[in-house]
Amino acid sequence: MSEGLNRLTAYQLSFIDAYLQCGKKSEALIRAGYKGNGKKSSIDSQAAKMYANPKVRAEINRRRAFLAEKSLINSEQIINRLSKMFNGELTTQYVTKQGDLVEVPISYKNQIEAGKLLAAILGLEADKKIDVKHEVKITDHLSENLEQATRTFLAKRVEPKKLIAAEYEEIQE
């Protein structure tokens, strides 16, 4: 065991292990066995303190460097993938009722989440608090619009005869 690890408590090591697995300070603190009062503000505060501990940060950085040396994944790969997601360059596969495999664009909701992650990684987050309720409404609205557009796209592409017949029936009524 390295000298640095000798100076870390079992609780700190558990936090580090959990943080490197989930990437979220508060969740890592709970996984490590935090026994506080359970209020979100207390958990967030204690998690921030743990993460700010110089010994803990040094060990997290040491482990990250080790993983980077192994070429498992690097920040450039993450940023590149998130950028492609944010720009709508990626698609996902969808199996139609007929069993055909078609490519559809990723959802706006996923694009927005990729943008948020990119902003956090690149330090582009605004200093102002975001109105979360308003943001959720916008995200949900965009997601619903994309879902409807995707259904329309698939209906026209996969079942044009049924779509035309349904539209004809609506006109006749």
Secondary structure, 3 states (H helix, E strand, C coil): CCHHHHCCCHHHHHHHHHHHHHCCHHHHHHHCCCCCCCCHHHHHHHHHHHHHCHHHHHHHHHHHHHHHHCCCCCHHHHHHHHHHHHCCCCEEEEECCCCCEEEEECCHHHHHHHHHHHHHHHCCCCCCCCCHHHHHHHHHHHHHHHHHHHHHHHHHHHCHHHHHHHHHHHHHC
